[in-house]
Amino acid sequence: MSLTDISSNLLYVAFISYLIATFVFGGAVKGNKAGTFKSEKRWGTIAFAITVFGFLANLGYFFTRWGATGHAPLSNMFEFTTAFGMTLVGGFIVIYALYKTPVIGMIVLPVALLIIAFASMFPSEVSPLIPALQSNWLAIHVSTVVIAEGILAISAAAGLVFLLKEVDMTKKSKQRFWLEAIMYSLVLVIGFVVASTYFTATGYEAEFTYVDKEGVDAAITYKMPPIFGMNEYTQMTEGTLTPFVETPAVVNASKLTTVAWSLIFGTILYWIIRLIARKRIAALLKPFVKNVNLQLMDEIGYRAIIIGFPVFTLGALIFAMIWAQIAWSRFWGWDPKEVWALVTWLFYAAYLHLRLGKGWQGKKSAWLGVAGFAIIMFNLVAVNLIIAGLHSYA
């Protein structure tokens, strides 16, 4: 068995472990609801042990893939996104060891599962690094960023738990709308997995030629029916769907099509859940946060940001600019990925200013924590998949 096969199996073990731990943490929270705190502690300890086992398997995947590829496995969407899921779980392990909060596990682990499932839809084959990535700065810059984002995501998890308890789901309000919008966005990730799996299983392919942003003729193969067409495209495969809209060269229409199909499948799935449950998804989760300590959730969210923010500063700005100078002979070039890294940094800087200078705590702080994670995910999904730039290979 090759190292690549071993790494794939270890990632599968990690995924299954996180899935099992999610349900066991649910048992711990149920014990808390019933007032049996011994039961909560027992189930929480079991769930934590399973999570640690899964995390060790995840680390095993990371290092065996590193051995198989000869470089840090952070060079494409599959590798970076699986690493993001791993650091998110790692951040939770630290938080649980400090605070013993099983309800955070019920939020973090399903999100980590969605992130890893999202990653699995991208090509996972081992391939040589492109010249721009053949540097030790790949491990230094990208690993620091992914660790920082995993820590910052813990703030969003704590904020979401806070909001699930605080927001009244029985009364119409903007807060109820946005809380449910968060649930909807998580279902869209499942929609992406379902859409990708379905079209892969049917073997759908459609080839096109187009003109890229440099004015050079290029070719592309769609794996889903093309809703959007590339710049000045020519359809090469007969009997396939003709794109409805042609996009400018700066937009990757194939990946935009993937996002569109994810929206379609995810929206259908969301409404199926709503029809079966006969209530909003946020309302389904509300009973699990009945006994949550809101002050503790606020503290966890704040501590995650004051730790994650300087790490993000180091990786996403300082290390990134050093590597940019080495690779492209300039520290800054307003590439879309660079711009959104700066937007993310400015957002968390504003969070700390509002928290420390204006006294924004509690619900306001929780909303900001969730909004920060939304910006991180926009950077990961929309900027990487739709907007063409120097980081498009990632």
KOLDREN-123445 format. One record per residue (C-alpha): residue in three letters; x negated, y, z. Coordinates in steps of 0.25 Angstrom, whole numbers, always signed. Layout:
N
{residuo ALA	u X	v Y	w Z} .
...
This chain:
394
{residuo MET	u +0	v +0	w +0} .
{residuo SER	u -6	v +14	w -4} .
{residuo LEU	u -7	v +26	w +5} .
{residuo THR	u +4	v +32	w -3} .
{residuo ASP	u +14	v +21	w +0} .
{residuo ILE	u +10	v +21	w +14} .
{residuo SER	u +13	v +36	w +15} .
{residuo SER	u +26	v +34	w +8} .
{residuo ASN	u +30	v +23	w +18} .
{residuo LEU	u +26	v +32	w +30} .
{residuo LEU	u +34	v +44	w +25} .
{residuo TYR	u +46	v +34	w +24} .
{residuo VAL	u +44	v +29	w +38} .
{residuo ALA	u +43	v +44	w +43} .
{residuo PHE	u +56	v +47	w +36} .
{residuo ILE	u +63	v +35	w +42} .
{residuo SER	u +58	v +38	w +56} .
{residuo TYR	u +63	v +52	w +55} .
{residuo LEU	u +76	v +48	w +51} .
{residuo ILE	u +78	v +38	w +63} .
{residuo ALA	u +72	v +48	w +72} .
{residuo THR	u +83	v +58	w +68} .
{residuo PHE	u +94	v +49	w +72} .
{residuo VAL	u +87	v +45	w +85} .
{residuo PHE	u +86	v +60	w +88} .
{residuo GLY	u +101	v +61	w +85} .
{residuo GLY	u +103	v +50	w +96} .
{residuo ALA	u +95	v +59	w +106} .
{residuo VAL	u +103	v +71	w +103} .
{residuo LYS	u +116	v +63	w +105} .
{residuo GLY	u +110	v +58	w +118} .
{residuo ASN	u +109	v +73	w +122} .
{residuo LYS	u +123	v +76	w +117} .
{residuo ALA	u +128	v +65	w +127} .
{residuo GLY	u +120	v +71	w +138} .
{residuo THR	u +111	v +58	w +139} .
{residuo PHE	u +98	v +65	w +139} .
{residuo LYS	u +91	v +52	w +142} .
{residuo SER	u +96	v +47	w +129} .
{residuo GLU	u +92	v +59	w +122} .
{residuo LYS	u +78	v +58	w +127} .
{residuo ARG	u +77	v +43	w +124} .
{residuo TRP	u +82	v +45	w +109} .
{residuo GLY	u +74	v +57	w +108} .
{residuo THR	u +61	v +50	w +112} .
{residuo ILE	u +64	v +39	w +102} .
{residuo ALA	u +67	v +48	w +91} .
{residuo PHE	u +54	v +56	w +94} .
{residuo ALA	u +46	v +43	w +93} .
{residuo ILE	u +52	v +40	w +80} .
{residuo THR	u +50	v +54	w +74} .
{residuo VAL	u +35	v +53	w +79} .
{residuo PHE	u +34	v +39	w +72} .
{residuo GLY	u +40	v +45	w +59} .
{residuo PHE	u +30	v +57	w +60} .
{residuo LEU	u +18	v +48	w +61} .
{residuo ALA	u +23	v +41	w +49} .
{residuo ASN	u +24	v +54	w +42} .
{residuo LEU	u +10	v +58	w +46} .
{residuo GLY	u +6	v +44	w +41} .
{residuo TYR	u +13	v +47	w +27} .
{residuo PHE	u +5	v +61	w +27} .
{residuo PHE	u -9	v +56	w +29} .
{residuo THR	u -7	v +43	w +21} .
{residuo ARG	u -2	v +51	w +9} .
{residuo TRP	u -14	v +61	w +12} .
{residuo GLY	u -23	v +49	w +10} .
{residuo ALA	u -16	v +44	w -3} .
{residuo THR	u -16	v +58	w -9} .
{residuo GLY	u -30	v +63	w -4} .
{residuo HIS	u -24	v +76	w +0} .
{residuo ALA	u -14	v +81	w +10} .
{residuo PRO	u +0	v +77	w +6} .
{residuo LEU	u +5	v +91	w +5} .
{residuo SER	u +4	v +94	w -10} .
{residuo ASN	u +18	v +93	w -15} .
{residuo MET	u +32	v +93	w -11} .
{residuo PHE	u +33	v +79	w -7} .
{residuo GLU	u +21	v +80	w +2} .
{residuo PHE	u +23	v +93	w +8} .
{residuo THR	u +38	v +91	w +11} .
{residuo THR	u +35	v +77	w +18} .
{residuo ALA	u +24	v +84	w +26} .
{residuo PHE	u +34	v +95	w +30} .
{residuo GLY	u +44	v +85	w +35} .
{residuo MET	u +32	v +78	w +43} .
{residuo THR	u +28	v +92	w +50} .
{residuo LEU	u +43	v +95	w +53} .
{residuo VAL	u +44	v +82	w +61} .
{residuo GLY	u +30	v +84	w +67} .
{residuo GLY	u +35	v +98	w +72} .
{residuo PHE	u +47	v +91	w +78} .
{residuo ILE	u +39	v +80	w +85} .
{residuo VAL	u +31	v +92	w +92} .
{residuo ILE	u +44	v +99	w +96} .
{residuo TYR	u +51	v +86	w +101} .
{residuo ALA	u +39	v +83	w +109} .
{residuo LEU	u +40	v +96	w +116} .
{residuo TYR	u +55	v +98	w +117} .
{residuo LYS	u +61	v +85	w +116} .
{residuo THR	u +72	v +90	w +107} .
{residuo PRO	u +79	v +78	w +99} .
{residuo VAL	u +89	v +88	w +92} .
{residuo ILE	u +77	v +94	w +84} .
{residuo GLY	u +74	v +80	w +79} .
{residuo MET	u +88	v +79	w +74} .
{residuo ILE	u +85	v +91	w +65} .
{residuo VAL	u +70	v +90	w +61} .
{residuo LEU	u +70	v +75	w +57} .
{residuo PRO	u +82	v +76	w +47} .
{residuo VAL	u +75	v +88	w +41} .
{residuo ALA	u +62	v +81	w +40} .
{residuo LEU	u +69	v +69	w +34} .
{residuo LEU	u +75	v +79	w +24} .
{residuo ILE	u +62	v +85	w +21} .
{residuo ILE	u +55	v +72	w +19} .
{residuo ALA	u +67	v +67	w +10} .
{residuo PHE	u +65	v +80	w +2} .
{residuo ALA	u +51	v +77	w +0} .
{residuo SER	u +53	v +63	w -5} .
{residuo MET	u +60	v +68	w -17} .
{residuo PHE	u +47	v +74	w -22} .
{residuo PRO	u +37	v +66	w -29} .
{residuo SER	u +28	v +59	w -19} .
{residuo GLU	u +18	v +53	w -28} .
{residuo VAL	u +3	v +56	w -25} .
{residuo SER	u -3	v +65	w -35} .
{residuo PRO	u -16	v +73	w -36} .
{residuo LEU	u -17	v +87	w -31} .
{residuo ILE	u -16	v +98	w -41} .
{residuo PRO	u -29	v +107	w -40} .
{residuo ALA	u -22	v +118	w -32} .
{residuo LEU	u -20	v +108	w -21} .
{residuo GLN	u -33	v +102	w -21} .
{residuo SER	u -38	v +109	w -8} .
{residuo ASN	u -39	v +106	w +7} .
{residuo TRP	u -30	v +118	w +9} .
{residuo LEU	u -18	v +109	w +4} .
{residuo ALA	u -19	v +102	w +18} .
{residuo ILE	u -22	v +114	w +26} .
{residuo HIS	u -12	v +124	w +20} .
{residuo VAL	u +0	v +114	w +17} .
{residuo SER	u -1	v +106	w +30} .
{residuo THR	u -1	v +119	w +38} .
{residuo VAL	u +11	v +124	w +31} .
{residuo VAL	u +19	v +111	w +32} .
{residuo ILE	u +16	v +110	w +47} .
{residuo ALA	u +20	v +124	w +49} .
{residuo GLU	u +33	v +122	w +42} .
{residuo GLY	u +36	v +109	w +50} .
{residuo ILE	u +34	v +117	w +63} .
{residuo LEU	u +43	v +129	w +57} .
{residuo ALA	u +54	v +119	w +53} .
{residuo ILE	u +55	v +115	w +68} .
{residuo SER	u +60	v +129	w +71} .
{residuo ALA	u +71	v +127	w +60} .
{residuo ALA	u +75	v +114	w +67} .
{residuo ALA	u +76	v +120	w +81} .
{residuo GLY	u +84	v +132	w +75} .
{residuo LEU	u +94	v +123	w +68} .
{residuo VAL	u +97	v +115	w +81} .
{residuo PHE	u +99	v +129	w +87} .
{residuo LEU	u +109	v +133	w +77} .
{residuo LEU	u +116	v +120	w +76} .
{residuo LYS	u +120	v +122	w +91} .
{residuo GLU	u +122	v +137	w +91} .
{residuo VAL	u +130	v +139	w +78} .
{residuo ASP	u +145	v +137	w +79} .
{residuo MET	u +149	v +128	w +67} .
{residuo THR	u +163	v +130	w +70} .
{residuo LYS	u +164	v +144	w +66} .
{residuo LYS	u +161	v +150	w +53} .
{residuo SER	u +148	v +159	w +53} .
{residuo LYS	u +135	v +162	w +46} .
{residuo GLN	u +127	v +154	w +55} .
{residuo ARG	u +136	v +142	w +53} .
{residuo PHE	u +135	v +143	w +38} .
{residuo TRP	u +120	v +144	w +38} .
{residuo LEU	u +118	v +133	w +48} .
{residuo GLU	u +126	v +124	w +39} .
{residuo ALA	u +118	v +129	w +27} .
{residuo ILE	u +106	v +123	w +34} .
{residuo MET	u +113	v +110	w +35} .
{residuo TYR	u +116	v +111	w +20} .
{residuo SER	u +102	v +114	w +16} .
{residuo LEU	u +97	v +101	w +23} .
{residuo VAL	u +108	v +93	w +16} .
{residuo LEU	u +102	v +99	w +3} .
{residuo VAL	u +89	v +92	w +6} .
{residuo ILE	u +97	v +79	w +6} .
{residuo GLY	u +103	v +83	w -7} .
{residuo PHE	u +89	v +85	w -13} .
{residuo VAL	u +85	v +71	w -9} .
{residuo VAL	u +98	v +65	w -14} .
{residuo ALA	u +97	v +72	w -27} .
{residuo SER	u +83	v +68	w -29} .
{residuo THR	u +86	v +54	w -26} .
{residuo TYR	u +98	v +53	w -35} .
{residuo PHE	u +91	v +59	w -47} .
{residuo THR	u +78	v +51	w -45} .
{residuo ALA	u +87	v +38	w -44} .
{residuo THR	u +94	v +41	w -57} .
{residuo GLY	u +80	v +44	w -64} .
{residuo TYR	u +84	v +58	w -69} .
{residuo GLU	u +74	v +65	w -77} .
{residuo ALA	u +74	v +77	w -87} .
{residuo GLU	u +62	v +82	w -94} .
{residuo PHE	u +60	v +97	w -98} .
{residuo THR	u +50	v +106	w -103} .
{residuo TYR	u +49	v +120	w -99} .
{residuo VAL	u +40	v +133	w -98} .
{residuo ASP	u +33	v +135	w -84} .
{residuo LYS	u +30	v +148	w -78} .
{residuo GLU	u +17	v +149	w -84} .
{residuo GLY	u +23	v +148	w -98} .
{residuo VAL	u +18	v +133	w -100} .
{residuo ASP	u +27	v +122	w -106} .
{residuo ALA	u +29	v +111	w -95} .
{residuo ALA	u +38	v +99	w -93} .
{residuo ILE	u +47	v +95	w -81} .
{residuo THR	u +55	v +83	w -78} .
{residuo TYR	u +68	v +85	w -70} .
{residuo LYS	u +72	v +74	w -60} .
{residuo MET	u +86	v +80	w -58} .
{residuo PRO	u +96	v +85	w -69} .
{residuo PRO	u +90	v +99	w -72} .
{residuo ILE	u +100	v +110	w -67} .
{residuo PHE	u +89	v +120	w -69} .
{residuo GLY	u +79	v +121	w -81} .
{residuo MET	u +65	v +125	w -81} .
{residuo ASN	u +60	v +138	w -89} .
{residuo GLU	u +62	v +136	w -104} .
{residuo TYR	u +65	v +121	w -102} .
{residuo THR	u +67	v +111	w -113} .
{residuo GLN	u +75	v +99	w -110} .
{residuo MET	u +67	v +86	w -114} .
{residuo THR	u +76	v +75	w -109} .
{residuo GLU	u +89	v +73	w -116} .
{residuo GLY	u +102	v +70	w -109} .
{residuo THR	u +98	v +77	w -96} .
{residuo LEU	u +105	v +89	w -90} .
{residuo THR	u +101	v +103	w -96} .
{residuo PRO	u +98	v +113	w -86} .
{residuo PHE	u +108	v +123	w -82} .
{residuo VAL	u +98	v +134	w -80} .
{residuo GLU	u +84	v +138	w -84} .
{residuo THR	u +75	v +143	w -73} .
{residuo PRO	u +63	v +153	w -75} .
{residuo ALA	u +49	v +147	w -75} .
{residuo VAL	u +47	v +150	w -60} .
{residuo VAL	u +57	v +140	w -56} .
{residuo ASN	u +56	v +125	w -56} .
{residuo ALA	u +69	v +122	w -62} .
{residuo SER	u +67	v +107	w -59} .
{residuo LYS	u +66	v +109	w -44} .
{residuo LEU	u +77	v +119	w -44} .
{residuo THR	u +86	v +108	w -50} .
{residuo THR	u +82	v +99	w -39} .
{residuo VAL	u +86	v +109	w -29} .
{residuo ALA	u +99	v +111	w -36} .
{residuo TRP	u +102	v +96	w -36} .
{residuo SER	u +99	v +96	w -21} .
{residuo LEU	u +109	v +107	w -19} .
{residuo ILE	u +119	v +99	w -27} .
{residuo PHE	u +117	v +86	w -20} .
{residuo GLY	u +115	v +93	w -6} .
{residuo THR	u +128	v +101	w -7} .
{residuo ILE	u +136	v +89	w -11} .
{residuo LEU	u +130	v +81	w +1} .
{residuo TYR	u +132	v +92	w +11} .
{residuo TRP	u +147	v +93	w +7} .
{residuo ILE	u +148	v +78	w +8} .
{residuo ILE	u +143	v +79	w +22} .
{residuo ARG	u +152	v +90	w +26} .
{residuo LEU	u +164	v +83	w +20} .
{residuo ILE	u +161	v +70	w +28} .
{residuo ALA	u +157	v +77	w +41} .
{residuo ARG	u +168	v +88	w +39} .
{residuo LYS	u +159	v +98	w +46} .
{residuo ARG	u +147	v +106	w +43} .
{residuo ILE	u +133	v +98	w +45} .
{residuo ALA	u +129	v +108	w +56} .
{residuo ALA	u +141	v +105	w +64} .
{residuo LEU	u +138	v +90	w +63} .
{residuo LEU	u +124	v +93	w +69} .
{residuo LYS	u +130	v +102	w +80} .
{residuo PRO	u +133	v +92	w +90} .
{residuo PHE	u +119	v +87	w +90} .
{residuo VAL	u +114	v +101	w +96} .
{residuo LYS	u +124	v +102	w +107} .
{residuo ASN	u +114	v +101	w +118} .
{residuo VAL	u +102	v +108	w +111} .
{residuo ASN	u +94	v +118	w +119} .
{residuo LEU	u +95	v +131	w +111} .
{residuo GLN	u +83	v +138	w +118} .
{residuo LEU	u +74	v +126	w +115} .
{residuo MET	u +78	v +126	w +100} .
{residuo ASP	u +75	v +140	w +100} .
{residuo GLU	u +61	v +138	w +106} .
{residuo ILE	u +58	v +126	w +97} .
{residuo GLY	u +61	v +135	w +85} .
{residuo TYR	u +53	v +146	w +89} .
{residuo ARG	u +41	v +138	w +94} .
{residuo ALA	u +41	v +131	w +80} .
{residuo ILE	u +40	v +144	w +73} .
{residuo ILE	u +29	v +150	w +82} .
{residuo ILE	u +21	v +137	w +79} .
{residuo GLY	u +24	v +135	w +64} .
{residuo PHE	u +23	v +150	w +60} .
{residuo PRO	u +8	v +151	w +62} .
{residuo VAL	u +5	v +138	w +56} .
{residuo PHE	u +13	v +142	w +44} .
{residuo THR	u +6	v +155	w +43} .
{residuo LEU	u -7	v +147	w +43} .
{residuo GLY	u -3	v +137	w +32} .
{residuo ALA	u +7	v +144	w +23} .
{residuo LEU	u -1	v +158	w +23} .
{residuo ILE	u -15	v +157	w +27} .
{residuo PHE	u -19	v +143	w +22} .
{residuo ALA	u -10	v +145	w +10} .
{residuo MET	u -17	v +159	w +6} .
{residuo ILE	u -31	v +153	w +8} .
{residuo TRP	u -28	v +141	w -1} .
{residuo ALA	u -21	v +150	w -11} .
{residuo GLN	u -34	v +158	w -12} .
{residuo ILE	u -42	v +145	w -14} .
{residuo ALA	u -32	v +139	w -24} .
{residuo TRP	u -27	v +152	w -32} .
{residuo SER	u -37	v +163	w -28} .
{residuo ARG	u -27	v +171	w -21} .
{residuo PHE	u -21	v +171	w -7} .
{residuo TRP	u -7	v +175	w -11} .
{residuo GLY	u +1	v +174	w -24} .
{residuo TRP	u +16	v +175	w -21} .
{residuo ASP	u +18	v +161	w -26} .
{residuo PRO	u +32	v +157	w -21} .
{residuo LYS	u +27	v +147	w -11} .
{residuo GLU	u +18	v +158	w -5} .
{residuo VAL	u +29	v +168	w -5} .
{residuo TRP	u +38	v +158	w +3} .
{residuo ALA	u +27	v +154	w +13} .
{residuo LEU	u +26	v +169	w +16} .
{residuo VAL	u +41	v +170	w +17} .
{residuo THR	u +41	v +159	w +27} .
{residuo TRP	u +30	v +165	w +35} .
{residuo LEU	u +37	v +179	w +35} .
{residuo PHE	u +50	v +172	w +40} .
{residuo TYR	u +44	v +165	w +52} .
{residuo ALA	u +36	v +178	w +55} .
{residuo ALA	u +49	v +185	w +55} .
{residuo TYR	u +55	v +174	w +64} .
{residuo LEU	u +44	v +176	w +74} .
{residuo HIS	u +46	v +191	w +74} .
{residuo LEU	u +61	v +190	w +76} .
{residuo ARG	u +59	v +180	w +87} .
{residuo LEU	u +48	v +187	w +95} .
{residuo GLY	u +51	v +201	w +91} .
{residuo LYS	u +67	v +202	w +90} .
{residuo GLY	u +70	v +190	w +99} .
{residuo TRP	u +77	v +182	w +89} .
{residuo GLN	u +79	v +169	w +96} .
{residuo GLY	u +90	v +158	w +97} .
{residuo LYS	u +99	v +157	w +85} .
{residuo LYS	u +92	v +168	w +77} .
{residuo SER	u +79	v +161	w +79} .
{residuo ALA	u +85	v +148	w +75} .
{residuo TRP	u +91	v +153	w +62} .
{residuo LEU	u +77	v +159	w +58} .
{residuo GLY	u +70	v +145	w +61} .
{residuo VAL	u +80	v +138	w +52} .
{residuo ALA	u +78	v +149	w +41} .
{residuo GLY	u +63	v +147	w +42} .
{residuo PHE	u +65	v +133	w +38} .
{residuo ALA	u +74	v +136	w +27} .
{residuo ILE	u +63	v +145	w +21} .
{residuo ILE	u +53	v +134	w +23} .
{residuo MET	u +62	v +124	w +15} .
{residuo PHE	u +65	v +135	w +4} .
{residuo ASN	u +49	v +136	w +3} .
{residuo LEU	u +48	v +121	w +2} .
{residuo VAL	u +60	v +118	w -7} .
{residuo ALA	u +63	v +130	w -16} .
{residuo VAL	u +50	v +136	w -17} .
{residuo ASN	u +43	v +123	w -20} .
{residuo LEU	u +53	v +117	w -29} .
{residuo ILE	u +59	v +129	w -37} .
{residuo ILE	u +49	v +140	w -38} .
{residuo ALA	u +37	v +138	w -46} .
{residuo GLY	u +24	v +143	w -40} .
{residuo LEU	u +10	v +139	w -37} .
{residuo HIS	u +15	v +130	w -26} .
{residuo SER	u +25	v +122	w -36} .
{residuo TYR	u +16	v +110	w -35} .
{residuo ALA	u +20	v +109	w -20} .
